[in-house]
């Protein structure tokens, strides 16, 4: 089964809206200091909220003492039941994964990035290598952080075996990345890709619509559209 969610970025302006969410979400805790300073208020709004399906860990996660991130993950799991946590593949990622390999049922999902970004794990296959080695570790495919070659049907079914989360957004020259998945200038054919996930690849996991701030007004409409795409037989 594929579940569709929207990425919700917790900022000073938005954290107070957490108790009025209309959809399943990925909770994006990009700013660790904000989370730390507002933790009690944020968690109180999340408690008894069944809509938190994924948490995107802070962007500086691998520079923060791992015990602090462990506490963050445990606190959110206890308060919301969320088990899926996304992390970027920066320097120190394997040490981080070694620490969490015995965690259960929490799952760490390592996000893909383009080769040119020079992350510690630079290709989906490198991420899969560590997924196979460490317990409770999977991949997050970000469709605008990945080269076109990985969308080839000959390898996509293999990638999806290790994928729990897909960040679904588009990219286009002159418009940047994390634009609406059905943007008229988008380089990636993500409408057909969504259908293939269900009917060709028989994939089960979470699709997250993750857009830049200027496209936030498109999220709910696109959320409903993706859900309809998946419902049409």
C-alpha positions, 0 to 999 in steps of 0.5 A: 500500500502507498500512503501519500503525505505532505512535508510540514516544515516546523518553523517559528511561524508554523509550529503552533499550527501542528494541532490543526493538520489536514493530512498525513505529514512528514514532520520536517525538524530541519532546525534543531535549535528550534526543536530543542527550544520548543520541544515541550510545546511541539510534542504536546501538539503532536501527542495523540496525533496519528498523522505524523508518519515520517520525521525528517531529522535536523539538517545538522543531525550528524554534527549533534551528539548522537545521544541527543538525536536518540532522545529526539527519536525516542521522544517522538516515537513515544508521543506519536508512534512515528517509526520512520526517520529520514537523515541526510548521508553526510560525513559520519553517517555510518557511525550514526547508523551503527549506533542505531542498528539495534533500534526497533521498531524505529527505522532510519531512512537515508536520503539520496543526493546527486553525485555532485553534492559529494555526500558520504554516500553518493549513490543509491547503491552505496546507500543500499550497501549500508541498508543491507549491513545495518538493521532497521535501515532503508533508503529515501529516494528524493526524485529531485536529488537523483540522476536520471539513470536511476529511474531506469526500469532495469534497476528501479525495482531493485532500488525500491526493495530497500526504499521506505520513503519517496520525496516526490518533487520535480526540478527544472532549469531556471526554476530550481528543485523541489517544485510541484511534481507536475510542474509544466517545465519539470524534467522528470515524468513523475505523473507516470512514475507515481502510477508505475510505483503501484501497478508496475513495481507493486511498491509499498511505502510513503510518498512525501510531497516536499516543496520549496516555500514558494510552492506551499500553496500547491501542496494540498491540491497535489496531495489530492491529485496523487491520491486520485492517481493511485486510486484509478485502476 
